[in-house]
Amino acid sequence: MERRKFIKNASLTGVGLAVGTSVSSCRNLTEKKSIQTKPKEKMPIDISNFPIAICTWGFVKANAKAGEALLSGKNALDAAIEGVAVEEENLKNTTVGKGGAPDREGNVTLDACVMDSNGDCGAVVCVGGYTNVAALAKKVMEETPHVMLAGKGAEEFAKVQGFKKENLLTDASRKAWEEWKKSPEYKPIINIENHDTIGMLCIDKDGDIAGACTTSGLSYKMKGRVGDSPIIGSGLFVDNEIGGAAATGMGEEIMKTVGSFLIVELMRNGISPQEACEEAVNRIVSKNDRYKDFQIAYIAINKAGKTGAYCIHQGFSMMKYQNKKNERMEVDFFNKV
């Protein structure tokens, strides 16, 4: 018994010494290497500029819907989800929601994510049979302990939450897929086949920022393929103290640089939304000599309501709703050769 007490006490003493030494070492290291940073100045904000809604591409009705929702007093996230739902339900849009182009096996699967002003987020990937996946992503955020649900699990969750199940493959998309199968070479057409996302960012009347991003992915993708759109930090990122960003285009390239997160971090360091979008595109083209074969585009907004957008190739546009005016804006581009 005495021996056991001795071993126990010796062990505890040893742990105490080790912990004490470690804490002391960490304290000394922190004291030696601590970096003095200046307190960040708050961005001047004029709430009379709000609300604002911006989105990728020329989705006029979707952005107007978000703007009207904001004017009615809805918060930024709910407005963004209402806005993107317009395109999720648009049968003529073959890159978002119902009517989207299928994968190589003829199945339409959807991806989406949302992020609110508190930093909470939700996402779903490879969802078949349910149209409004941005709203479903919000349910993941609110009703589960998770950030992302995939495939069958996401579909079962949608059913439990009361979402309506339906066939997402329209006759037009099926016929286009059957035609593609005759010569199934996969080379996405810039601004058409990789025009695959609606990303939307909103600032509500209280100055809070949130966003949503939803897509059916690249046309005739491999089964199970997931791009940047539902990935927090790639297709969408929001920091309510700084701003938000959203992406569209070739998702595989956007994910390599975590583009939306990068833009927000650049804005955190005082760079304008426009400069931040340009730098994010430059990061991609500087590392990939095949950039002429694909499109990448970003939109961004900061806490003060200033916006920016940039892309690789000409042809990308964005929408901006402010002061009851919904305006389509052509975006500057990198490849001017």
C-alpha positions in Angstrom: 0.0 0.0 0.0 2.8 2.4 0.9 4.5 1.6 -2.4 1.3 2.3 -4.3 0.9 5.7 -2.5 4.5 6.5 -3.2 4.1 5.8 -7.0 0.8 7.7 -7.1 2.3 10.7 -5.4 5.4 10.6 -7.4 3.4 10.4 -10.6 1.2 13.4 -9.6 4.3 15.4 -8.6 5.9 14.6 -12.0 2.8 15.7 -13.8 2.6 18.9 -11.8 6.2 19.7 -12.5 5.8 19.0 -16.2 2.6 21.1 -16.4 4.2 23.9 -14.4 7.2 23.9 -16.6 5.1 23.8 -19.8 2.9 26.7 -18.6 6.0 28.7 -17.6 7.7 28.0 -21.0 4.5 29.0 -22.9 4.2 32.1 -20.9 7.8 33.1 -21.6 7.4 32.2 -25.3 4.3 34.3 -25.5 5.9 37.2 -23.7 8.9 37.1 -26.1 7.0 36.7 -29.3 3.8 38.6 -28.7 3.1 40.9 -31.6 1.7 44.3 -30.8 -1.1 45.2 -33.2 -2.9 48.5 -33.5 -6.6 48.4 -32.6 -8.6 48.3 -35.8 -10.6 51.4 -36.6 -14.3 50.7 -37.2 -15.5 51.2 -40.7 -17.7 54.3 -41.1 -21.2 53.0 -41.8 -24.2 55.0 -43.1 -27.3 52.9 -42.5 -29.2 55.1 -44.9 -27.4 53.2 -47.6 -29.1 50.0 -46.5 -30.6 47.6 -47.4 -28.5 46.2 -50.3 -28.7 43.0 -52.2 -26.1 41.8 -54.7 -25.9 38.5 -56.7 -23.8 36.8 -59.3 -24.9 37.0 -63.0 -27.9 38.9 -64.4 -30.6 37.3 -62.2 -32.8 40.3 -62.3 -35.9 38.8 -60.7 -34.0 37.0 -58.0 -32.1 40.1 -56.8 -35.3 42.2 -56.9 -37.0 39.6 -54.8 -34.3 39.8 -52.2 -34.3 43.6 -52.3 -38.0 43.7 -51.8 -37.8 41.3 -48.9 -35.2 43.4 -47.2 -37.4 46.5 -47.7 -40.2 44.7 -46.0 -38.1 44.3 -42.9 -36.8 40.7 -43.4 -33.3 39.9 -42.1 -30.4 39.5 -44.5 -30.4 35.7 -44.5 -34.1 35.2 -45.1 -34.0 37.8 -47.9 -31.1 36.0 -49.6 -32.9 32.6 -49.4 -36.0 34.2 -50.9 -34.0 35.7 -53.7 -32.1 32.6 -54.7 -35.3 30.5 -54.6 -36.5 32.4 -57.6 -33.8 30.8 -59.7 -34.0 27.4 -57.9 -37.7 27.3 -59.1 -36.9 28.7 -62.6 -37.3 25.8 -65.0 -35.4 27.7 -67.7 -32.3 28.0 -65.6 -30.3 24.9 -66.3 -27.6 25.7 -63.8 -29.6 26.1 -60.6 -32.4 24.2 -58.9 -35.2 22.3 -60.7 -34.4 22.1 -64.4 -30.7 22.0 -63.8 -28.5 20.0 -66.1 -28.0 16.4 -64.8 -24.8 14.5 -64.1 -23.4 12.0 -66.6 -25.9 9.4 -65.5 -28.9 11.6 -66.0 -29.5 12.5 -62.3 -30.0 16.1 -61.2 -28.3 16.8 -57.8 -28.2 20.2 -56.1 -25.8 21.8 -53.7 -26.2 24.9 -51.5 -24.9 26.7 -48.4 -26.0 29.7 -46.3 -24.2 31.8 -43.7 -25.8 34.3 -41.3 -24.6 37.4 -39.6 -23.7 35.5 -36.4 -21.2 33.3 -38.2 -23.5 30.3 -38.2 -23.8 28.3 -41.4 -25.4 25.3 -43.1 -24.9 23.3 -46.3 -26.2 20.4 -48.3 -24.6 18.5 -51.1 -25.7 15.9 -53.8 -29.4 16.4 -53.0 -31.8 14.8 -55.4 -35.6 15.4 -55.5 -35.8 18.7 -53.6 -35.7 22.1 -55.2 -35.1 24.7 -52.5 -31.8 23.5 -51.2 -30.7 27.0 -49.9 -33.7 26.9 -47.5 -32.8 23.3 -46.7 -29.2 24.4 -45.8 -30.7 26.9 -43.4 -32.6 24.1 -41.7 -29.4 22.1 -41.3 -27.9 25.2 -39.6 -30.9 25.7 -37.3 -32.2 22.2 -36.6 -29.1 20.0 -36.4 -25.7 20.1 -34.6 -24.0 19.9 -38.0 -22.9 22.2 -40.8 -23.3 19.9 -43.8 -25.5 17.0 -44.8 -25.0 15.0 -48.0 -26.9 12.8 -50.4 -29.4 10.4 -48.8 -29.0 11.9 -45.4 -29.8 15.3 -46.7 -32.8 14.0 -48.6 -34.2 12.2 -45.6 -33.7 15.3 -43.5 -35.6 17.4 -46.2 -38.5 14.9 -45.9 -38.7 15.2 -42.2 -38.6 19.0 -42.4 -41.6 19.0 -44.7 -39.9 19.8 -48.0 -41.8 18.7 -51.2 -40.2 16.0 -53.2 -40.3 16.3 -56.9 -38.6 15.3 -60.2 -35.9 17.8 -60.9 -35.1 16.5 -64.4 -37.3 18.5 -66.9 -38.0 17.3 -70.5 -35.7 20.0 -71.9 -32.8 19.0 -69.6 -33.3 15.3 -70.4 -33.2 16.0 -74.2 -30.1 18.1 -73.9 -28.4 15.3 -71.8 -29.4 12.6 -74.4 -27.9 14.8 -77.1 -24.7 15.2 -75.1 -24.4 11.5 -74.7 -23.9 11.1 -78.5 -20.4 12.7 -78.1 -19.8 13.0 -74.4 -16.6 15.1 -74.4 -16.5 17.2 -71.3 -15.3 20.7 -72.0 -17.3 23.3 -70.1 -18.2 26.3 -72.2 -17.1 29.6 -70.6 -20.0 31.7 -69.2 -22.5 28.9 -70.2 -21.8 25.5 -68.8 -19.8 26.8 -65.9 -22.4 29.6 -65.3 -23.4 27.3 -62.6 -24.3 29.3 -59.5 -26.3 32.1 -57.9 -24.5 33.5 -55.0 -26.2 36.3 -53.1 -25.1 38.7 -50.4 -27.5 40.9 -48.5 -27.2 43.7 -45.9 -30.4 44.4 -44.1 -31.8 47.6 -42.5 -29.8 46.9 -39.3 -26.5 46.6 -41.3 -26.2 42.8 -40.8 -24.8 40.8 -43.6 -25.7 37.2 -44.7 -25.6 35.2 -47.9 -26.7 32.1 -49.8 -25.2 30.1 -52.6 -27.0 27.4 -54.6 -26.4 25.4 -57.8 -27.0 22.3 -59.8 -23.2 22.1 -60.5 -21.4 21.7 -63.7 -23.4 20.3 -66.6 -22.9 16.5 -67.0 -20.5 16.3 -64.0 -19.4 12.9 -62.7 -21.7 11.3 -60.2 -21.0 12.6 -56.7 -19.1 15.7 -57.9 -19.3 18.7 -55.5 -17.9 22.1 -56.4 -17.2 25.2 -54.4 -20.8 26.4 -54.1 -21.8 24.6 -50.8 -18.3 24.9 -49.3 -18.1 27.6 -46.6 -15.1 29.7 -47.4 -15.0 28.8 -51.1 -18.4 29.5 -52.7 -19.5 31.8 -49.9 -18.1 33.4 -46.8 -19.5 36.1 -44.4 -18.0 37.9 -41.5 -20.5 40.4 -40.2 -17.8 42.7 -38.9 -16.1 42.9 -42.2 -18.2 41.8 -45.2 -19.0 38.9 -47.5 -18.0 37.3 -50.8 -19.5 34.8 -53.2 -18.0 32.9 -56.1 -19.1 31.4 -59.4 -17.4 29.5 -62.2 -15.1 26.5 -62.2 -15.5 25.3 -58.6 -12.4 23.1 -58.6 -10.2 26.2 -59.1 -12.1 28.3 -56.5 -11.6 25.7 -53.9 -7.9 25.6 -54.3 -7.5 29.1 -53.0 -10.6 29.2 -50.7 -11.6 32.3 -52.7 -14.5 33.8 -50.8 -12.7 33.5 -47.4 -9.6 35.0 -49.0 -11.6 38.0 -50.2 -13.1 38.7 -46.7 -9.7 38.4 -45.1 -8.2 40.8 -47.6 -11.0 43.3 -46.8 -10.2 42.7 -43.1 -6.8 44.1 -43.8 -8.3 47.3 -45.3 -8.4 46.4 -48.9 -11.5 47.5 -50.8 -14.0 44.9 -52.1 -12.9 45.5 -55.7 -9.2 45.1 -55.0 -9.9 42.0 -53.0 -11.9 40.4 -55.8 -9.1 41.3 -58.2 -6.4 39.7 -56.0 -8.5 36.5 -55.6 -8.7 36.1 -59.3 -5.0 36.9 -59.7 -4.1 34.2 -57.2 -5.8 31.7 -59.5 -4.4 32.8 -62.9 -0.9 33.2 -61.5 -0.8 29.6 -60.5 -2.7 28.0 -63.4 -1.6 28.5 -67.0 -4.8 26.9 -68.2 -6.9 29.8 -66.9 -8.0 30.7 -70.5 -10.1 27.5 -70.5 -12.4 28.3 -67.6 -14.2 31.2 -65.9 -14.0 32.3 -62.3 -15.9 35.3 -60.9 -16.3 36.9 -57.5 -18.6 39.4 -55.9 -18.1 41.1 -52.6 -19.6 43.6 -50.2 -18.1 45.2 -47.1 -19.7 46.4 -43.9 -20.1 49.9 -45.3 -22.0 48.7 -48.3 -19.3 49.1 -50.9 -19.2 46.4 -53.5 -16.7 44.8 -55.9 -16.6 42.2 -58.6 -14.0 40.7 -60.9 -13.6 37.7 -63.2 -11.2 36.1 -65.6 -13.1 36.5 -68.9 -15.4 39.1 -70.3 -19.1 38.2 -70.0 -19.8 38.0 -66.3 -22.2 40.5 -64.7 -23.7 41.1 -61.3 -26.9 42.6 -59.9 -27.2 45.3 -57.3 -30.3 46.4 -55.5 -30.1 49.6 -53.5 -32.4 52.5 -52.9 -35.2 50.6 -54.6 -33.1 50.4 -57.8 -32.2 47.0 -59.2 -29.2 47.4 -61.6 -27.3 45.0 -63.7 -23.6 45.8 -63.8 -21.0 44.5 -66.3 -17.8 43.3 -64.5 -14.2 44.1 -65.3 -12.1 41.1 -66.3 -8.5 39.9 -66.3 -8.0 38.3 -69.7 -8.1 41.3 -72.1 -5.9 39.7 -74.8 
